[in-house]
Amino acid sequence: MSRTFAIAIGLLVTAASVSAATVFITMPKEQSAPEMSEEQRLAREKLFGSEKALPPIEKGQEMRPRW
């Protein structure tokens, strides 16, 4: 076997190993997210706002922030 062929095979094996490791590490787990405590939910609502839908935009109303 030539040296170039051996290096090419080594690189292919390395690439396959890295790809397999990446797939194994990034596979989603079958666990669902735990429920948030009341304190966490209140802090989230305070920071991001409530989960209520935004009111519809009235006709002629501008869609830019009032800075």
Stockholm file with secondary structure:
# STOCKHOLM 1.0

chainA/1-67         MSRTFAIAIGLLVTAASVSAATVFITMPKEQSAPEMSEEQRLAREKLFGSEKALPPIEKGQEMRPRW
#=GR chainA/1-67 SS CCHHHHHHHHHHHHHHHHHHHHHHHHCCCSCCCCCCCHHHHHHHHHHHCCSCCCCCCCTTCCCSCCC
#=GC SS_cons        CCHHHHHHHHHHHHHHHHHHHHHHHHCCCSCCCCCCCHHHHHHHHHHHCCSCCCCCCCTTCCCSCCC
//
